[in-house]
Structures are given as C-alpha cells and as structure tokens.
Amino acid sequence: MPHGFSPAHLPAPLPPGHRFPMTKYALLAERLRVDGWAVAPAPLAEEADLARAHDPAYLAAIERCALDARAERRLGFPQSPELVRRSKASVGGTVAAARWALGHGLGVSLAGGTHHAFADRGEGFCVYNDLVVAARTLLDEGAVGRVLVVDLDVHQGNGTAAICAGDERVVTYSVHGARNYPFVKEASDLDVPLDDGAGDRAYLDALERTLPALFAAVAPDLVLYQGGVDVLDGDRFGRLTLTEGGVVARDRTVAELCRAAGTPLATTLGGGYHGEVARTVAAHAAGLTAIAAVLAA
Ligand SMILES: [Zn+2]
C-alpha cells in the first residue's frame, strides 16, 4: 500500500481570492485515502535540518513573521504563525518521504516541491526549500552519497539550483517553460527549457532525450522528484498544453528509470493552478497512482 505524508491538517489562512490553491492538499490526501493509500500527518521539520539549506537570519525572520513588505510580496503569502507551521510540515513531509523511500523504494510527500526558496529568501509561494533540506539531511547523515533532483514543474527550480550550485552531492535537473517565471533563471546542472505551448509529444521527447542519460551518468542513491502539474493545459500559470495522460506518461518515465536502476524515489507535489482545482487534484492523483504502480510491480 503506498504511503504518503501530508500537511493538510495544518492549513495556513489566506485572504479570500488568493491565487494559491490551499484546498488541493486536503482534497488530494482524501482522494488517495479513498483509493487505499496510507496518509500520515507530516511531521514538522527540525530546525537543524532547515539550517542545512537556509541562512540563520532568514530562518529567524520567518520564525518571527518579520519579513519586510518587499520580501513578503516576493514570497506571495501573508506571514502568520500558521504559515510557519504549515511550511515546516511541508518540509518535514518531504524528509519523511525521503526516509521512507530508502526503506520501501517509494516515499510520497503530499506537498512540498518548494523549489523557488533560496538560502536567504522565499519566492513564489515557497518558504523553505524542502528538496534541498531532504537531500542534505540524508547526505549529512551518510544515508546516501548522491542525490538527483528531477524537477518537472513548469517553472524552473531556481532556488534549488542556486543553493546546490557547488554542492557536488546534489545534481539538479529542471524541465521548464523557457519564457515563464522565474524570468531570471539560475543554472541547474542540466536545464531543459521548452517553448510556450509545448504539448505531450514535445515534452516527453525532451524528457526522453535528456533524463535517461543524466540518470545513468549520475547513478544517484536517491531521486527527489518535483512533479508539478502546472504543465497541464488550462493551468493559469503554466503556458504548456499537456494532457492528464501526458502527465501520467511523464511521471511513469521517472518511476521506470528508478525501478530499472533500483533507485529509491521520493516524490513531492510542486505546482498546479488549474482554474478548476479538481483538475489539478486529478492530475496529481493520476500521476502518483502511476508511479506507485510502476514501483510496486
Ligand atoms: Zn510551478
């Protein structure tokens, strides 16, 4: 039975009409429970683990809700103690999923993928960078020697790339819209930019052309996957045109590479801003179900 960790029990208050789809987390957790998944409440991340990715001054400012107005605008969320707890649970869920993956082959964080968080600042709805925290926690513990971050959210994993630049233990890979946010890109170890409007064929071709070779060259001990579904046609912030079947094929490609190499896989949700939140939830559920089927086979 697949096992997921969710922070849906700790929603952060947002003003009416806010663009962030806070409801998707509880809806997805409930949907997977109905399908027979075990979904546990995500634990809060440890302070010492957050410090593996972030500067002390930034962590202190977040903790005290003391970001200045400009920093808060860049983050995209109003500060609150609830947001801090929710964000720590999002990271804790990814750390727990990564540990679970090492023991069981697949671990699922039903949040996270907050790849726009830098060492010293948050951006684009990302307070902490759960991918870097999870990677470095397991690396520092000696549980793994090399981690590959596969970031297939439609937006470039700029924070992850920036924090991990010069950290040879973490290899970063990002497939994203070339002209989409973030408009100033950071250098991942391998970036695969796509044109606006790219659909299933162009996307899957680009993935097949680049990921298997990188995977073979890196031979990771763990893959952290950012499986944002903002690649879907109709996503408000996406600009690509993938179908739900395309998302499933994308996610299956990642899972099959892991299965063939015997590499543990921990997944995170990333973005998804379809006008109908049900479409976002359905795409996440379909992708995760496909991943679980591959790794259970
Ligand atoms: Zn995104």
Residues whose N, C-alpha, C, O or C-beta is under 5 A from the ligand:
A	BS01	ZN	D153 V154 H155 G228 D230 G271
